[in-house]
Amino acid sequence: MVIKVAIAGPRGRMGKQAVATLIKNNEFLLVSVLDHKNEERFLEHDIPVFTSLEELIYHTKPDVLVDLTVPSCVFEHTITALENGVRPVIGTTGFTDLQLEEVRKKVEEKEIGCIIAPNFSIGAVLMMKFSQMAAKYLTDIEIIEMHHDQKVDAPSGTALKTAQMINDVRESFEQGHTDEKELIEGARGANISGMHIHSVRLPGLVAHQQVLLGGEGQLLTLRHDSFDRTSFMSGIVLSINEIMKHNTLIYGLEKLIL
C-alpha cells in the first residue's frame, strides 16, 4: 500500500530534504505541503500548497503528516492532525510536559499512532541509548549539544531526551563540589537531576552532541555528528512506515530500533 504523506514546513532545510526524499521513494505519495506562504506549487513537483492544515487534510486526505516546523505551532498541528484521523510524525522539538500529556490523551481517544522524534538520525539515537547503558556505571555526566545559530530552542530536544533516558537508570544527585558557585550565571549550564547540559549555537554547525561520563581516573565520551540533513532522512522514512502499524504515542525513535 502506498502511504499518502503531507509535509508541514517544506521551505526549511529539513523540509526541503524531506520533500526530495519522499518524492524519490515509491512507498510514499507526497500529496500536499503546509506552508506559511500561499505560493501554489512552488516546489517544482506540482504538489499542492496549503496555508491551512484543515483545508490540506480535507482536500488531499493524507495518511501521515510529517511536521518539520517550529515549536510555536507544532502542538496545534499535532492535535489538528489527530482530530482529523491523520497520523503525525513530528520532528519538531519544544513540547512541554503538559502538551505531551494532551497529545497522549488525544492519541488514546482517536486510537491512531503518533511519533515524536527529538532526533531522526539513527546514529544519534544509538548515541542516546549507549549513554543510557553507560550511565548505570558512570553516573557523573555532562551533556554538550551543539547546533546551528538559527535553532530557537535550548537545550535541544535530543539533549533533553538523552537526559530523560539517563534518568531512567541513574539516581538523581548534585554533581561537583558541594560549595560550587557560579561566578557568572549560567556558567554550569542547565541542571537536570544534577546533570548539566550546555548548549552551543554557532553558524556552520548542523546537529552535534557529546555525552561525557566521568569516573575515577577515566572519562568516557560518546559523540554523534550530523554533518548534513540527509542523516535524518532514514529515520523519517522508518517513522512513516512504522506509524501505520501503531495506535499509541511513541516518544523517541529508540522505541522503534532497539
Residue pairs with C-beta under 8 A, 6 or more apart in sequence:
2 26
2 27
2 28
2 29
3 27
3 28
3 29
3 63
3 64
3 240
3 241
3 244
4 28
4 29
4 31
4 60
4 61
4 62
4 63
4 64
5 22
5 28
5 29
5 30
5 31
5 62
5 63
5 64
5 65
5 66
5 240
6 30
6 31
6 32
6 33
6 34
6 56
6 57
6 60
6 62
6 64
6 65
6 66
6 86
7 15
7 18
7 19
7 22
7 30
7 33
7 34
7 65
7 66
7 68
8 15
8 33
8 34
8 53
8 65
8 66
8 67
8 68
8 69
8 77
9 15
9 34
9 35
9 67
9 68
9 69
9 70
9 92
10 16
10 18
10 19
10 33
10 34
10 35
10 43
10 49
10 68
11 35
11 37
12 68
12 69
13 229
14 68
14 91
14 229
14 232
15 33
15 68
17 229
17 230
17 232
17 233
18 66
18 68
18 233
18 236
19 30
19 33
19 43
19 45
19 47
21 233
21 236
21 237
22 28
22 30
22 66
23 30
23 45
25 237
27 237
27 241
28 240
30 45
30 47
31 47
31 48
31 60
31 61
31 62
32 47
32 48
32 49
32 50
32 56
32 59
32 60
32 62
33 43
33 47
33 48
33 49
33 50
33 56
34 49
34 50
34 51
34 52
34 53
34 56
34 65
34 69
34 77
35 42
35 49
35 50
35 51
36 51
37 49
37 51
38 49
38 51
39 49
40 48
40 49
41 47
41 48
41 49
42 49
43 49
48 56
48 59
48 60
50 56
50 59
50 60
53 65
53 77
53 80
53 81
54 80
54 84
56 62
57 80
57 81
57 84
57 86
62 86
63 86
63 87
63 244
64 86
64 87
64 88
64 89
64 240
64 243
64 244
65 77
65 81
65 86
65 87
65 88
65 89
66 89
66 91
66 236
66 240
67 74
67 77
67 78
67 81
67 88
67 89
67 90
67 91
67 92
68 91
68 92
69 77
69 92
70 92
70 94
70 152
71 92
71 93
71 94
71 95
71 152
71 153
72 94
74 90
74 92
74 94
74 95
75 95
75 99
75 102
75 103
77 88
78 88
78 90
78 103
78 114
78 116
79 102
79 103
79 106
81 87
81 88
82 88
82 103
82 106
82 107
82 110
82 112
82 114
83 106
83 110
85 110
85 112
86 112
87 112
87 113
87 114
87 243
87 244
88 114
88 115
88 116
89 114
89 115
89 117
89 236
89 239
89 240
89 243
90 114
90 115
90 116
90 117
91 117
91 120
91 232
91 236
93 118
93 153
93 156
93 157
93 158
93 160
94 152
94 153
94 157
95 103
95 116
100 116
100 249
100 251
103 114
103 116
103 249
104 249
107 113
107 114
107 247
107 248
107 249
108 248
111 247
112 247
113 243
113 244
113 245
113 246
113 247
113 248
113 249
113 250
114 243
114 248
114 249
114 250
115 239
115 242
115 243
115 246
115 250
115 253
115 256
116 249
116 250
116 251
116 252
117 235
117 239
117 252
117 253
118 156
118 157
118 158
118 160
118 161
118 252
119 125
119 128
119 157
119 158
119 161
119 207
119 232
119 235
119 253
120 232
120 233
120 234
120 235
120 236
120 239
120 253
121 207
121 224
121 226
121 231
121 232
121 234
121 235
122 234
122 235
122 238
122 253
122 257
123 224
123 226
123 231
124 158
124 207
124 209
124 224
124 226
124 231
125 235
125 252
125 253
125 254
125 257
125 258
126 224
126 257
126 258
127 162
127 209
127 211
127 222
127 223
127 224
128 158
128 161
128 162
128 165
128 252
128 254
129 165
129 254
129 258
130 222
131 141
131 162
131 165
131 166
131 211
131 213
131 222
132 162
132 165
132 166
132 168
132 169
134 211
134 213
134 220
134 222
135 141
135 166
135 169
135 170
135 213
136 169
136 170
137 215
138 213
138 214
138 215
138 218
138 220
139 170
139 171
139 173
139 213
140 175
140 213
140 214
140 215
141 166
141 170
141 175
141 195
141 211
141 212
141 213
141 214
142 175
142 189
142 195
142 196
142 197
142 198
142 211
142 212
142 214
143 155
143 159
143 162
143 163
143 195
143 196
143 197
143 198
143 209
143 210
143 211
143 212
144 197
144 198
144 200
144 209
144 210
144 212
145 155
145 156
145 158
145 159
145 197
145 198
145 199
145 200
145 208
145 209
145 210
146 199
146 200
146 201
146 202
146 205
146 207
146 208
146 209
147 156
147 199
147 200
147 201
147 205
147 206
147 207
147 208
148 201
148 202
148 203
148 204
148 205
148 206
148 207
149 201
149 202
149 203
149 205
151 201
154 199
154 201
155 190
155 197
155 199
156 199
156 207
156 209
158 207
158 209
159 197
159 199
159 209
160 192
160 197
161 251
161 252
162 209
162 211
163 192
163 193
163 195
163 197
165 252
165 254
166 195
167 192
167 193
170 193
172 193
172 194
173 193
173 194
174 194
175 194
175 195
175 196
176 188
180 188
182 188
188 196
189 196
189 197
189 198
189 199
190 196
190 197
190 198
190 199
206 225
206 226
206 227
206 228
206 229
207 225
207 226
207 231
208 223
208 224
208 225
208 226
209 223
209 224
210 221
210 222
210 223
211 221
211 222
211 223
212 219
212 220
212 221
213 219
213 220
213 221
213 222
214 220
226 232
235 253
238 253
238 256
238 257
239 253
239 256
242 250
242 256
243 250
250 256
